[in-house]
Amino acid sequence: MSKVLSNGNLALVNGAILWAIESAGAFSKSNEKLLFTAGYPITPVNDVTEYLSRIAQEVDATFIQAESEIAAGNMLLGAASVGTPALTVTSSPGISLMQEAISYAAGMELGGRGLVYVDVVRGGPGLGNIQGAQSDFNQAVLGGGHGDYQTVVLAPASAQEMFDFVRLAFRLSYQYKIPGLILSDGYVGQLKEEYEIPDTVKPFQAVISPDVRTSIYVREGILEEHNWKLFRHFEELKKDPILRNIEISSYRLEDPDGDAEIVLVSYGIFSRIGYGVVDRARELGCPIGQVSVKAFNPFPEAQLCEIVKKFGPLYVMEGAINQLSDKVRAVVGDLAIVGTCQRPGGTLPEEKEIIGDLEPLIQEIRSSEFQKNFSAHKKLMSYARP
């Protein structure tokens, strides 16, 4: 493995290029492009369009600076239809404009060799600002477009994960015929750090269906049947062993200083902050751990429930208001969440601010009354999810 230094945005593009090379084994035409990319400049991902315009010819890719995000999002449909890996990278206002295209891609079962939409989130709503944020969680995870469909949603927190997760999103999109969506934030996108890339690549034989793709099903009953087919694709995706292996990343839950009694739940840049919170809290005698969520759709429901039952209640950190918190609450219940840190609009919390919340919470959850109620709650969780 070789080490490369770049920000997260460019690491993601490099990961997409590597996937295009890996999946090119079925193609032998000298004029076949390895990768199709399209985009429209928007902060904080302007460096992506600039980078692709420079290197596209060198890596045998196509890059089109589209006239709008709507155009870029729809261009991916054509590329994926002919079996070319397709990628677009945008930010919050841009991904809103792409929702119809994403719904069409899901309805058309456009696996191809994979198509991936990337949202490097900035503050909103509206034009908002250009600071990194996490306020697109509901749109990405619950689905921002029309119809009964799913996307696979991955949430990297480092340049290495930007590189790795886009490759995984492409593979899952190709294998399960579901659009991939990377949910990052402007801080991770602009954070410059080292990451590893393989020295050699072994292409595999991608199998591309020659079927005509459509998302219109007019005859009675046909659309219902099609929706159930999409549902079954997603149920199969939930069992994917590689995806299940990366769904959450744990930090100091089990520790020589003692197991965690409160577990932070976070993702993206907030999980980077969470590492420091856990270390400083433990220095002060507060037994805190963290789980960083890496896959949001499918959501790691069973894993979060097991963490609550084994270690204790959760404290949710997010760059939004009641988005990740509400999703976690729906899984583990109200009593299993003892606090939150919610900072919308791109503002980041300081470690001492969160520790100031956690110190009295440790005393509260050790009380006999809380422990009695929490034990009863965990039993109810076991009945609901045997």
HELIX and SHEET records of a PDB file:
HELIX    1   1 GLY A    8  GLU A   22  1                                  15    
HELIX    2   2 SER A   23  ALA A   26  5                                   4    
HELIX    3   3 ASN A   46  ILE A   55  1                                  10    
HELIX    4   4 GLU A   69  SER A   81  1                                  13    
HELIX    5   5 SER A   92  LEU A   97  1                                   6    
HELIX    6   6 GLN A   99  GLY A  107  1                                   9    
HELIX    7   7 PHE A  137  LEU A  142  1                                   6    
HELIX    8   8 ALA A  159  TYR A  176  1                                  18    
HELIX    9   9 GLY A  186  GLN A  190  1                                   5    
HELIX   10  10 ILE A  222  LEU A  237  1                                  16    
HELIX   11  11 PRO A  241  ILE A  246  1                                   6    
HELIX   12  12 GLY A  268  GLU A  283  1                                  16    
HELIX   13  13 GLU A  301  LYS A  310  1                                  10    
HELIX   14  14 LEU A  324  VAL A  332  1                                   9    
HELIX   15  15 ASP A  334  ALA A  336  5                                   3    
HELIX   16  16 GLU A  351  ILE A  365  1                                  15    
HELIX   17  17 SER A  368  ALA A  384  1                                  17    
SHEET    1   A 2 SER A   2  ASN A   7  0                                        
SHEET    2   A 2 LYS A 192  ILE A 197 -1                                        
SHEET    1   B 7 ALA A  61  GLN A  65  0                                        
SHEET    2   B 7 LEU A  35  GLY A  39  1                                        
SHEET    3   B 7 ALA A  86  THR A  90  1                                        
SHEET    4   B 7 LEU A 115  VAL A 121  1                                        
SHEET    5   B 7 GLY A 180  ASP A 185  1                                        
SHEET    6   B 7 VAL A 152  LEU A 154  1                                        
SHEET    7   B 7 ALA A 295  ASN A 297 -1                                        
SHEET    1   C 5 ILE A 248  TYR A 251  0                                        
SHEET    2   C 5 ILE A 288  VAL A 293 -1                                        
SHEET    3   C 5 ILE A 262  SER A 266  1                                        
SHEET    4   C 5 LEU A 314  GLU A 318  1                                        
SHEET    5   C 5 ILE A 337  GLN A 342  1                                        
END                                                                             
